[in-house]
Structure formats: structure tokens, C-alpha cells
Amino acid sequence: MLSREDFYMIKQMRQQGAYIIDIATQVGCSERTVRRYLKYPEPPARKTRHKMVKLKPFMDYIDMRLAENVWNSEVILAEIKAM
């Protein structure tokens, strides 16, 4: 996905009469991308990723062990696997 600045540059260059191939070369994307962005009235919104946190179920236990000054990650991992 291109930045907002690239989106507005594509729109501006096209209004000035630049060819799509020239815009694509200038921006560093494909002609198809330029055509798609020219169809949009506004810059497309960026989608936020929903990250899955694998440690989340174990965070309370990890915090407890760190509070007990157990800093060895291999020990904590072995204890979690044994649960």
C-alpha cells in the first residue's frame, strides 16, 4: 500500500497530464496500482493488524516468576510446558 503522499502525488501528476507509465516509474509502483489509486476519491485507509499474542495466557505466571527474580527464560519455559 502506498503512502498518502504517494496517493496525492499520483492524483496531482495525472491532473497535470502525466502518462500512467511515467507516474508509475516516478512513484515506484506498477501501472495497475496507479490506475487503481486514480479510481479512489480518497486515500484508502490502512488496515490494522490484529496480532495474536501467544504469551498472553501465561503473562500473569511470567510476571510472578520475574517478581521472584527468576530471569532464566529456559526455566520459565520448562515450567510453562509442565503446566
N, CA, C and O atoms as a CHARMM CRD file, in Angstrom:
* protein
*
  332
    1    1 MET  N      0.84400  -1.17000   0.00000 PROA 1      0.00000
    2    1 MET  CA     0.00000   0.00000   0.00000 PROA 1      0.00000
    3    1 MET  C      0.89300   1.23900   0.00000 PROA 1      0.00000
    4    1 MET  O      1.87600   1.31700   0.73800 PROA 1      0.00000
    5    2 LEU  N      0.54000   2.17500  -0.81900 PROA 2      0.00000
    6    2 LEU  CA     1.31200   3.40800  -0.93000 PROA 2      0.00000
    7    2 LEU  C      0.93000   4.38700   0.17900 PROA 2      0.00000
    8    2 LEU  O     -0.12700   4.26400   0.79900 PROA 2      0.00000
    9    3 SER  N      1.79300   5.33900   0.41000 PROA 3      0.00000
   10    3 SER  CA     1.53300   6.34200   1.44500 PROA 3      0.00000
   11    3 SER  C      0.54500   7.39200   0.93200 PROA 3      0.00000
   12    3 SER  O      0.23500   7.44900  -0.25800 PROA 3      0.00000
   13    4 ARG  N      0.06700   8.20800   1.84500 PROA 4      0.00000
   14    4 ARG  CA    -0.85000   9.29000   1.47200 PROA 4      0.00000
   15    4 ARG  C     -0.17100  10.26900   0.52400 PROA 4      0.00000
   16    4 ARG  O     -0.79400  10.78300  -0.40500 PROA 4      0.00000
   17    5 GLU  N      1.12100  10.52200   0.77000 PROA 5      0.00000
   18    5 GLU  CA     1.86400  11.44200  -0.09100 PROA 5      0.00000
   19    5 GLU  C      1.92200  10.90400  -1.51900 PROA 5      0.00000
   20    5 GLU  O      1.75800  11.65600  -2.48000 PROA 5      0.00000
   21    6 ASP  N      2.15700   9.59800  -1.65000 PROA 6      0.00000
   22    6 ASP  CA     2.18200   8.98600  -2.98100 PROA 6      0.00000
   23    6 ASP  C      0.81600   9.09000  -3.64700 PROA 6      0.00000
   24    6 ASP  O      0.72500   9.35200  -4.84700 PROA 6      0.00000
   25    7 PHE  N     -0.24600   8.88400  -2.87000 PROA 7      0.00000
   26    7 PHE  CA    -1.59700   8.97900  -3.41200 PROA 7      0.00000
   27    7 PHE  C     -1.84500  10.36100  -4.00500 PROA 7      0.00000
   28    7 PHE  O     -2.32600  10.49000  -5.13100 PROA 7      0.00000
   29    8 TYR  N     -1.50900  11.39600  -3.22800 PROA 8      0.00000
   30    8 TYR  CA    -1.75000  12.75700  -3.70600 PROA 8      0.00000
   31    8 TYR  C     -0.81200  13.12100  -4.85600 PROA 8      0.00000
   32    8 TYR  O     -1.18500  13.90100  -5.73200 PROA 8      0.00000
   33    9 MET  N      0.39500  12.56600  -4.86000 PROA 9      0.00000
   34    9 MET  CA     1.30900  12.82000  -5.96800 PROA 9      0.00000
   35    9 MET  C      0.76800  12.19100  -7.25300 PROA 9      0.00000
   36    9 MET  O      0.86600  12.78900  -8.32500 PROA 9      0.00000
   37   10 ILE  N      0.19900  10.98700  -7.14900 PROA 10     0.00000
   38   10 ILE  CA    -0.40100  10.33100  -8.31400 PROA 10     0.00000
   39   10 ILE  C     -1.52900  11.18900  -8.86400 PROA 10     0.00000
   40   10 ILE  O     -1.60200  11.42900 -10.06900 PROA 10     0.00000
   41   11 LYS  N     -2.40500  11.65000  -7.98600 PROA 11     0.00000
   42   11 LYS  CA    -3.53400  12.48500  -8.41800 PROA 11     0.00000
   43   11 LYS  C     -3.04800  13.77800  -9.07700 PROA 11     0.00000
   44   11 LYS  O     -3.55900  14.18100 -10.12200 PROA 11     0.00000
   45   12 GLN  N     -2.06100  14.42000  -8.45900 PROA 12     0.00000
   46   12 GLN  CA    -1.55900  15.69200  -8.97000 PROA 12     0.00000
   47   12 GLN  C     -0.87100  15.51000 -10.32200 PROA 12     0.00000
   48   12 GLN  O     -1.09100  16.29800 -11.24200 PROA 12     0.00000
   49   13 MET  N     -0.04400  14.48000 -10.44300 PROA 13     0.00000
   50   13 MET  CA     0.66200  14.24800 -11.70700 PROA 13     0.00000
   51   13 MET  C     -0.32000  13.95500 -12.83600 PROA 13     0.00000
   52   13 MET  O     -0.11900  14.39600 -13.96700 PROA 13     0.00000
   53   14 ARG  N     -1.38000  13.21200 -12.52900 PROA 14     0.00000
   54   14 ARG  CA    -2.37100  12.88800 -13.56000 PROA 14     0.00000
   55   14 ARG  C     -3.12400  14.14500 -13.98900 PROA 14     0.00000
   56   14 ARG  O     -3.41900  14.31900 -15.17100 PROA 14     0.00000
   57   15 GLN  N     -3.43700  15.02600 -13.02700 PROA 15     0.00000
   58   15 GLN  CA    -4.12700  16.27400 -13.36500 PROA 15     0.00000
   59   15 GLN  C     -3.24800  17.16000 -14.23400 PROA 15     0.00000
   60   15 GLN  O     -3.75000  17.93900 -15.04400 PROA 15     0.00000
   61   16 GLN  N     -1.93100  17.04000 -14.06400 PROA 16     0.00000
   62   16 GLN  CA    -1.00100  17.82500 -14.87300 PROA 16     0.00000
   63   16 GLN  C     -0.76800  17.19200 -16.23900 PROA 16     0.00000
   64   16 GLN  O     -0.03900  17.74400 -17.06400 PROA 16     0.00000
   65   17 GLY  N     -1.39000  16.02300 -16.48400 PROA 17     0.00000
   66   17 GLY  CA    -1.31700  15.40500 -17.79600 PROA 17     0.00000
   67   17 GLY  C     -0.24300  14.34800 -17.95900 PROA 17     0.00000
   68   17 GLY  O      0.06300  13.95600 -19.08500 PROA 17     0.00000
   69   18 ALA  N      0.33300  13.87900 -16.87500 PROA 18     0.00000
   70   18 ALA  CA     1.37800  12.85500 -16.96900 PROA 18     0.00000
   71   18 ALA  C      0.75900  11.52000 -17.36700 PROA 18     0.00000
   72   18 ALA  O     -0.37900  11.21900 -17.00600 PROA 18     0.00000
   73   19 TYR  N      1.51900  10.72800 -18.11200 PROA 19     0.00000
   74   19 TYR  CA     1.07400   9.39900 -18.50000 PROA 19     0.00000
   75   19 TYR  C      1.18300   8.44800 -17.31100 PROA 19     0.00000
   76   19 TYR  O      2.00600   8.63900 -16.41600 PROA 19     0.00000
   77   20 ILE  N      0.34000   7.42500 -17.32200 PROA 20     0.00000
   78   20 ILE  CA     0.30900   6.47200 -16.21600 PROA 20     0.00000
   79   20 ILE  C      1.65000   5.76900 -16.05700 PROA 20     0.00000
   80   20 ILE  O      2.09500   5.54300 -14.93200 PROA 20     0.00000
   81   21 ILE  N      2.29500   5.42200 -17.15300 PROA 21     0.00000
   82   21 ILE  CA     3.59800   4.75500 -17.08400 PROA 21     0.00000
   83   21 ILE  C      4.64100   5.65800 -16.43500 PROA 21     0.00000
   84   21 ILE  O      5.49100   5.18700 -15.68000 PROA 21     0.00000
   85   22 ASP  N      4.57500   6.94900 -16.72700 PROA 22     0.00000
   86   22 ASP  CA     5.51700   7.89800 -16.11800 PROA 22     0.00000
   87   22 ASP  C      5.25000   8.05400 -14.61700 PROA 22     0.00000
   88   22 ASP  O      6.18400   8.15600 -13.82200 PROA 22     0.00000
   89   23 ILE  N      3.98500   8.07100 -14.24500 PROA 23     0.00000
   90   23 ILE  CA     3.62900   8.17300 -12.82800 PROA 23     0.00000
   91   23 ILE  C      4.12300   6.93400 -12.08500 PROA 23     0.00000
   92   23 ILE  O      4.69300   7.03700 -10.99900 PROA 23     0.00000
   93   24 ALA  N      3.90000   5.76400 -12.68200 PROA 24     0.00000
   94   24 ALA  CA     4.31900   4.51400 -12.04700 PROA 24     0.00000
   95   24 ALA  C      5.82700   4.47900 -11.85800 PROA 24     0.00000
   96   24 ALA  O      6.31300   4.02500 -10.82200 PROA 24     0.00000
   97   25 THR  N      6.56500   4.95200 -12.84500 PROA 25     0.00000
   98   25 THR  CA     8.02300   4.98200 -12.74100 PROA 25     0.00000
   99   25 THR  C      8.46100   5.94900 -11.65100 PROA 25     0.00000
  100   25 THR  O      9.36200   5.64100 -10.87100 PROA 25     0.00000
  101   26 GLN  N      7.83500   7.10200 -11.59500 PROA 26     0.00000
  102   26 GLN  CA     8.19200   8.12000 -10.60300 PROA 26     0.00000
  103   26 GLN  C      7.90200   7.64800  -9.17700 PROA 26     0.00000
  104   26 GLN  O      8.71800   7.83600  -8.27400 PROA 26     0.00000
  105   27 VAL  N      6.73200   7.03400  -8.98600 PROA 27     0.00000
  106   27 VAL  CA     6.31700   6.60500  -7.65100 PROA 27     0.00000
  107   27 VAL  C      7.01000   5.29800  -7.25500 PROA 27     0.00000
  108   27 VAL  O      7.26800   5.06000  -6.07500 PROA 27     0.00000
  109   28 GLY  N      7.30600   4.45900  -8.24100 PROA 28     0.00000
  110   28 GLY  CA     7.95100   3.18200  -7.95200 PROA 28     0.00000
  111   28 GLY  C      6.95800   2.06000  -7.72700 PROA 28     0.00000
  112   28 GLY  O      7.16100   1.20300  -6.86700 PROA 28     0.00000
  113   29 CYS  N      5.88200   2.06700  -8.50300 PROA 29     0.00000
  114   29 CYS  CA     4.88900   1.00500  -8.38900 PROA 29     0.00000
  115   29 CYS  C      4.45500   0.60300  -9.79300 PROA 29     0.00000
  116   29 CYS  O      4.97300   1.12600 -10.78000 PROA 29     0.00000
  117   30 SER  N      3.51500  -0.31500  -9.88300 PROA 30     0.00000
  118   30 SER  CA     3.06500  -0.78300 -11.18800 PROA 30     0.00000
  119   30 SER  C      2.00500   0.15800 -11.77000 PROA 30     0.00000
  120   30 SER  O      1.40600   0.96600 -11.06000 PROA 30     0.00000
  121   31 GLU  N      1.79700   0.02900 -13.07000 PROA 31     0.00000
  122   31 GLU  CA     0.76300   0.83200 -13.73200 PROA 31     0.00000
  123   31 GLU  C     -0.61500   0.48000 -13.18300 PROA 31     0.00000
  124   31 GLU  O     -1.48000   1.34400 -13.03700 PROA 31     0.00000
  125   32 ARG  N     -0.80200  -0.79300 -12.88500 PROA 32     0.00000
  126   32 ARG  CA    -2.08500  -1.24000 -12.34700 PROA 32     0.00000
  127   32 ARG  C     -2.38500  -0.55100 -11.01300 PROA 32     0.00000
  128   32 ARG  O     -3.52500  -0.16800 -10.74900 PROA 32     0.00000
  129   33 THR  N     -1.36900  -0.40000 -10.18700 PROA 33     0.00000
  130   33 THR  CA    -1.54800   0.27800  -8.90100 PROA 33     0.00000
  131   33 THR  C     -1.92500   1.73800  -9.11400 PROA 33     0.00000
  132   33 THR  O     -2.79500   2.26700  -8.42200 PROA 33     0.00000
  133   34 VAL  N     -1.27600   2.38200 -10.06700 PROA 34     0.00000
  134   34 VAL  CA    -1.59100   3.78600 -10.36200 PROA 34     0.00000
  135   34 VAL  C     -3.03900   3.90400 -10.82100 PROA 34     0.00000
  136   34 VAL  O     -3.76000   4.79100 -10.36400 PROA 34     0.00000
  137   35 ARG  N     -3.47000   3.02700 -11.71200 PROA 35     0.00000
  138   35 ARG  CA    -4.85700   3.07200 -12.18900 PROA 35     0.00000
  139   35 ARG  C     -5.84400   2.87200 -11.03700 PROA 35     0.00000
  140   35 ARG  O     -6.86400   3.55600 -10.95300 PROA 35     0.00000
  141   36 ARG  N     -5.52700   1.93000 -10.15800 PROA 36     0.00000
  142   36 ARG  CA    -6.40900   1.65900  -9.02600 PROA 36     0.00000
  143   36 ARG  C     -6.49400   2.88000  -8.11400 PROA 36     0.00000
  144   36 ARG  O     -7.58300   3.23800  -7.66500 PROA 36     0.00000
  145   37 TYR  N     -5.36100   3.52200  -7.83500 PROA 37     0.00000
  146   37 TYR  CA    -5.35500   4.69000  -6.95100 PROA 37     0.00000
  147   37 TYR  C     -6.05400   5.88200  -7.60200 PROA 37     0.00000
  148   37 TYR  O     -6.62000   6.72100  -6.90200 PROA 37     0.00000
  149   38 LEU  N     -6.02200   5.96400  -8.90900 PROA 38     0.00000
  150   38 LEU  CA    -6.72400   7.05500  -9.58800 PROA 38     0.00000
  151   38 LEU  C     -8.23900   6.90600  -9.46700 PROA 38     0.00000
  152   38 LEU  O     -8.96600   7.89600  -9.54900 PROA 38     0.00000
  153   39 LYS  N     -8.71900   5.68600  -9.27500 PROA 39     0.00000
  154   39 LYS  CA   -10.15700   5.45700  -9.12500 PROA 39     0.00000
  155   39 LYS  C    -10.65900   5.85500  -7.74100 PROA 39     0.00000
  156   39 LYS  O    -11.83600   6.18000  -7.57900 PROA 39     0.00000
  157   40 TYR  N     -9.77400   5.83300  -6.74100 PROA 40     0.00000
  158   40 TYR  CA   -10.17800   6.15700  -5.37200 PROA 40     0.00000
  159   40 TYR  C    -10.39000   7.66100  -5.21900 PROA 40     0.00000
  160   40 TYR  O     -9.54800   8.44700  -5.65300 PROA 40     0.00000
  161   41 PRO  N    -11.52200   8.08000  -4.59900 PROA 41     0.00000
  162   41 PRO  CA   -11.70700   9.51500  -4.34100 PROA 41     0.00000
  163   41 PRO  C    -10.84600  10.00000  -3.17400 PROA 41     0.00000
  164   41 PRO  O    -10.43900  11.16200  -3.14300 PROA 41     0.00000
  165   42 GLU  N    -10.56900   9.11800  -2.22200 PROA 42     0.00000
  166   42 GLU  CA    -9.76000   9.43200  -1.04000 PROA 42     0.00000
  167   42 GLU  C     -8.69400   8.35300  -0.88900 PROA 42     0.00000
  168   42 GLU  O     -8.85100   7.25100  -1.41400 PROA 42     0.00000
  169   43 PRO  N     -7.62000   8.65700  -0.18300 PROA 43     0.00000
  170   43 PRO  CA    -6.61600   7.61300   0.05200 PROA 43     0.00000
  171   43 PRO  C     -7.23400   6.45600   0.83800 PROA 43     0.00000
  172   43 PRO  O     -7.97500   6.68800   1.79300 PROA 43     0.00000
  173   44 PRO  N     -6.94000   5.22300   0.45100 PROA 44     0.00000
  174   44 PRO  CA    -7.51900   4.09600   1.18100 PROA 44     0.00000
  175   44 PRO  C     -7.00000   4.04800   2.61600 PROA 44     0.00000
  176   44 PRO  O     -5.83700   4.34800   2.88400 PROA 44     0.00000
  177   45 ALA  N     -7.87400   3.67100   3.51300 PROA 45     0.00000
  178   45 ALA  CA    -7.49700   3.58800   4.92900 PROA 45     0.00000
  179   45 ALA  C     -6.62400   2.36200   5.15000 PROA 45     0.00000
  180   45 ALA  O     -6.85600   1.30500   4.56400 PROA 45     0.00000
  181   46 ARG  N     -5.63300   2.51600   5.99200 PROA 46     0.00000
  182   46 ARG  CA    -4.76600   1.38300   6.32000 PROA 46     0.00000
  183   46 ARG  C     -5.50500   0.44300   7.26100 PROA 46     0.00000
  184   46 ARG  O     -6.18700   0.87400   8.19100 PROA 46     0.00000
  185   47 LYS  N     -5.35500  -0.83600   7.00000 PROA 47     0.00000
  186   47 LYS  CA    -5.97500  -1.83600   7.85300 PROA 47     0.00000
  187   47 LYS  C     -5.05700  -2.11500   9.03500 PROA 47     0.00000
  188   47 LYS  O     -3.84300  -2.24800   8.88200 PROA 47     0.00000
  189   48 THR  N     -5.65100  -2.20000  10.19500 PROA 48     0.00000
  190   48 THR  CA    -4.86000  -2.51100  11.37700 PROA 48     0.00000
  191   48 THR  C     -4.80100  -4.02200  11.55100 PROA 48     0.00000
  192   48 THR  O     -5.78900  -4.72800  11.35100 PROA 48     0.00000
  193   49 ARG  N     -3.64700  -4.49000  11.91900 PROA 49     0.00000
  194   49 ARG  CA    -3.47900  -5.91800  12.14300 PROA 49     0.00000
  195   49 ARG  C     -3.90100  -6.26900  13.56000 PROA 49     0.00000
  196   49 ARG  O     -3.66000  -5.52300  14.50900 PROA 49     0.00000
  197   50 HSD  N     -4.52500  -7.40700  13.66900 PROA 50     0.00000
  198   50 HSD  CA    -4.86700  -7.93300  14.98000 PROA 50     0.00000
  199   50 HSD  C     -3.82700  -8.99200  15.30400 PROA 50     0.00000
  200   50 HSD  O     -3.88600 -10.11700  14.80700 PROA 50     0.00000
  201   51 LYS  N     -2.87700  -8.61500  16.14300 PROA 51     0.00000
  202   51 LYS  CA    -1.81100  -9.53700  16.48800 PROA 51     0.00000
  203   51 LYS  C     -2.28700 -10.48400  17.58200 PROA 51     0.00000
  204   51 LYS  O     -2.87900 -10.07400  18.58100 PROA 51     0.00000
  205   52 MET  N     -2.01200 -11.73900  17.36200 PROA 52     0.00000
  206   52 MET  CA    -2.32800 -12.72300  18.37700 PROA 52     0.00000
  207   52 MET  C     -1.11000 -12.86700  19.28000 PROA 52     0.00000
  208   52 MET  O     -0.01400 -13.18400  18.81800 PROA 52     0.00000
  209   53 VAL  N     -1.30900 -12.64000  20.52500 PROA 53     0.00000
  210   53 VAL  CA    -0.21200 -12.71200  21.47400 PROA 53     0.00000
  211   53 VAL  C     -0.20700 -14.11700  22.07300 PROA 53     0.00000
  212   53 VAL  O     -1.11700 -14.49200  22.81300 PROA 53     0.00000
  213   54 LYS  N      0.82200 -14.87900  21.74500 PROA 54     0.00000
  214   54 LYS  CA     0.89100 -16.26000  22.21000 PROA 54     0.00000
  215   54 LYS  C      1.16800 -16.35500  23.70400 PROA 54     0.00000
  216   54 LYS  O      0.76900 -17.31900  24.35600 PROA 54     0.00000
  217   55 LEU  N      1.84400 -15.36600  24.23600 PROA 55     0.00000
  218   55 LEU  CA     2.19400 -15.40300  25.65400 PROA 55     0.00000
  219   55 LEU  C      1.08700 -14.89800  26.56600 PROA 55     0.00000
  220   55 LEU  O      1.17400 -15.04400  27.78600 PROA 55     0.00000
  221   56 LYS  N      0.05400 -14.30800  25.99400 PROA 56     0.00000
  222   56 LYS  CA    -0.97300 -13.66800  26.81100 PROA 56     0.00000
  223   56 LYS  C     -1.55200 -14.57900  27.89600 PROA 56     0.00000
  224   56 LYS  O     -1.72500 -14.12100  29.02600 PROA 56     0.00000
  225   57 PRO  N     -1.86000 -15.84900  27.60500 PROA 57     0.00000
  226   57 PRO  CA    -2.40300 -16.69500  28.67200 PROA 57     0.00000
  227   57 PRO  C     -1.41800 -16.94000  29.81900 PROA 57     0.00000
  228   57 PRO  O     -1.82900 -17.29200  30.92400 PROA 57     0.00000
  229   58 PHE  N     -0.13300 -16.75500  29.56100 PROA 58     0.00000
  230   58 PHE  CA     0.89100 -17.05000  30.56000 PROA 58     0.00000
  231   58 PHE  C      1.51200 -15.80400  31.18700 PROA 58     0.00000
  232   58 PHE  O      2.42000 -15.92300  32.01000 PROA 58     0.00000
  233   59 MET  N      1.05000 -14.62900  30.82100 PROA 59     0.00000
  234   59 MET  CA     1.69200 -13.39700  31.27900 PROA 59     0.00000
  235   59 MET  C      1.64700 -13.23000  32.80100 PROA 59     0.00000
  236   59 MET  O      2.61600 -12.76200  33.40000 PROA 59     0.00000
  237   60 ASP  N      0.54500 -13.60600  33.41900 PROA 60     0.00000
  238   60 ASP  CA     0.46900 -13.48500  34.87900 PROA 60     0.00000
  239   60 ASP  C      1.52500 -14.36600  35.54300 PROA 60     0.00000
  240   60 ASP  O      2.19500 -13.95000  36.48800 PROA 60     0.00000
  241   61 TYR  N      1.66000 -15.58600  35.03300 PROA 61     0.00000
  242   61 TYR  CA     2.65200 -16.50500  35.60000 PROA 61     0.00000
  243   61 TYR  C      4.07000 -15.98700  35.36800 PROA 61     0.00000
  244   61 TYR  O      4.90500 -16.02900  36.27100 PROA 61     0.00000
  245   62 ILE  N      4.34000 -15.50000  34.16000 PROA 62     0.00000
  246   62 ILE  CA     5.67700 -14.97800  33.84100 PROA 62     0.00000
  247   62 ILE  C      5.99700 -13.77600  34.72500 PROA 62     0.00000
  248   62 ILE  O      7.10500 -13.66800  35.25100 PROA 62     0.00000
  249   63 ASP  N      5.03400 -12.87700  34.89000 PROA 63     0.00000
  250   63 ASP  CA     5.24400 -11.71000  35.76100 PROA 63     0.00000
  251   63 ASP  C      5.52600 -12.13000  37.20100 PROA 63     0.00000
  252   63 ASP  O      6.36400 -11.53900  37.88200 PROA 63     0.00000
  253   64 MET  N      4.80800 -13.16400  37.65300 PROA 64     0.00000
  254   64 MET  CA     5.02000 -13.65100  39.01000 PROA 64     0.00000
  255   64 MET  C      6.43800 -14.21000  39.16400 PROA 64     0.00000
  256   64 MET  O      7.11000 -13.93700  40.15800 PROA 64     0.00000
  257   65 ARG  N      6.88700 -14.98900  38.18400 PROA 65     0.00000
  258   65 ARG  CA     8.22600 -15.58300  38.25100 PROA 65     0.00000
  259   65 ARG  C      9.30600 -14.50600  38.16700 PROA 65     0.00000
  260   65 ARG  O     10.33400 -14.61200  38.83600 PROA 65     0.00000
  261   66 LEU  N      9.08900 -13.48500  37.36400 PROA 66     0.00000
  262   66 LEU  CA    10.06100 -12.39300  37.27800 PROA 66     0.00000
  263   66 LEU  C     10.11800 -11.61800  38.59000 PROA 66     0.00000
  264   66 LEU  O     11.18600 -11.16300  38.99900 PROA 66     0.00000
  265   67 ALA  N      8.97700 -11.47000  39.24600 PROA 67     0.00000
  266   67 ALA  CA     8.95000 -10.79500  40.54500 PROA 67     0.00000
  267   67 ALA  C      9.71900 -11.59600  41.59400 PROA 67     0.00000
  268   67 ALA  O     10.23700 -11.03900  42.56200 PROA 67     0.00000
  269   68 GLU  N      9.78600 -12.91700  41.38600 PROA 68     0.00000
  270   68 GLU  CA    10.53600 -13.79200  42.29500 PROA 68     0.00000
  271   68 GLU  C     12.01400 -13.88200  41.89900 PROA 68     0.00000
  272   68 GLU  O     12.75200 -14.72200  42.41500 PROA 68     0.00000
  273   69 ASN  N     12.43400 -13.01500  40.98700 PROA 69     0.00000
  274   69 ASN  CA    13.81900 -12.96000  40.49500 PROA 69     0.00000
  275   69 ASN  C     14.26600 -14.21900  39.76600 PROA 69     0.00000
  276   69 ASN  O     15.43200 -14.60600  39.84300 PROA 69     0.00000
  277   70 VAL  N     13.34500 -14.85200  39.06300 PROA 70     0.00000
  278   70 VAL  CA    13.70000 -15.95400  38.17200 PROA 70     0.00000
  279   70 VAL  C     13.75500 -15.35200  36.77700 PROA 70     0.00000
  280   70 VAL  O     12.71800 -15.09200  36.16800 PROA 70     0.00000
  281   71 TRP  N     14.96900 -15.12900  36.26600 PROA 71     0.00000
  282   71 TRP  CA    15.15100 -14.44000  34.99600 PROA 71     0.00000
  283   71 TRP  C     15.53600 -15.38700  33.86800 PROA 71     0.00000
  284   71 TRP  O     15.62900 -14.95700  32.71900 PROA 71     0.00000
  285   72 ASN  N     15.75800 -16.65000  34.16000 PROA 72     0.00000
  286   72 ASN  CA    16.17800 -17.60900  33.15200 PROA 72     0.00000
  287   72 ASN  C     14.96500 -18.02500  32.32100 PROA 72     0.00000
  288   72 ASN  O     14.03700 -18.65100  32.83200 PROA 72     0.00000
  289   73 SER  N     14.98400 -17.67600  31.05000 PROA 73     0.00000
  290   73 SER  CA    13.83600 -17.94800  30.18600 PROA 73     0.00000
  291   73 SER  C     13.63700 -19.43900  29.95300 PROA 73     0.00000
  292   73 SER  O     12.50400 -19.89200  29.78700 PROA 73     0.00000
  293   74 GLU  N     14.72400 -20.20900  29.94000 PROA 74     0.00000
  294   74 GLU  CA    14.59200 -21.65400  29.74000 PROA 74     0.00000
  295   74 GLU  C     13.87300 -22.30600  30.91800 PROA 74     0.00000
  296   74 GLU  O     13.08100 -23.23000  30.73300 PROA 74     0.00000
  297   75 VAL  N     14.14700 -21.83000  32.11200 PROA 75     0.00000
  298   75 VAL  CA    13.48000 -22.35900  33.30500 PROA 75     0.00000
  299   75 VAL  C     11.99800 -22.02000  33.25600 PROA 75     0.00000
  300   75 VAL  O     11.15100 -22.87500  33.51500 PROA 75     0.00000
  301   76 ILE  N     11.68800 -20.78300  32.92800 PROA 76     0.00000
  302   76 ILE  CA    10.28300 -20.36000  32.86500 PROA 76     0.00000
  303   76 ILE  C      9.54800 -21.13400  31.77700 PROA 76     0.00000
  304   76 ILE  O      8.41000 -21.55400  31.98300 PROA 76     0.00000
  305   77 LEU  N     10.18200 -21.32800  30.62000 PROA 77     0.00000
  306   77 LEU  CA     9.55900 -22.08300  29.53300 PROA 77     0.00000
  307   77 LEU  C      9.30700 -23.52500  29.95600 PROA 77     0.00000
  308   77 LEU  O      8.23900 -24.07300  29.68400 PROA 77     0.00000
  309   78 ALA  N     10.26800 -24.13400  30.61000 PROA 78     0.00000
  310   78 ALA  CA    10.08600 -25.51500  31.07500 PROA 78     0.00000
  311   78 ALA  C      8.92900 -25.60300  32.06100 PROA 78     0.00000
  312   78 ALA  O      8.15600 -26.56100  32.03600 PROA 78     0.00000
  313   79 GLU  N      8.81200 -24.60800  32.92400 PROA 79     0.00000
  314   79 GLU  CA     7.71000 -24.60300  33.88900 PROA 79     0.00000
  315   79 GLU  C      6.36200 -24.42400  33.19300 PROA 79     0.00000
  316   79 GLU  O      5.36800 -25.03100  33.59100 PROA 79     0.00000
  317   80 ILE  N      6.33200 -23.59900  32.16400 PROA 80     0.00000
  318   80 ILE  CA     5.07900 -23.39800  31.42000 PROA 80     0.00000
  319   80 ILE  C      4.70100 -24.66900  30.67500 PROA 80     0.00000
  320   80 ILE  O      3.53100 -25.05100  30.65100 PROA 80     0.00000
  321   81 LYS  N      5.68200 -25.32500  30.06800 PROA 81     0.00000
  322   81 LYS  CA     5.39800 -26.57500  29.35000 PROA 81     0.00000
  323   81 LYS  C      4.90400 -27.65900  30.29400 PROA 81     0.00000
  324   81 LYS  O      4.10100 -28.50800  29.90600 PROA 81     0.00000
  325   82 ALA  N      5.38300 -27.63200  31.52900 PROA 82     0.00000
  326   82 ALA  CA     4.97600 -28.64200  32.50700 PROA 82     0.00000
  327   82 ALA  C      3.56800 -28.39600  33.04200 PROA 82     0.00000
  328   82 ALA  O      2.99100 -29.28200  33.67200 PROA 82     0.00000
  329   83 MET  N      3.01800 -27.24500  32.81300 PROA 83     0.00000
  330   83 MET  CA     1.67700 -26.90600  33.32600 PROA 83     0.00000
  331   83 MET  C      0.61600 -27.77800  32.69000 PROA 83     0.00000
  332   83 MET  O     -0.56700 -27.63500  32.99900 PROA 83     0.00000
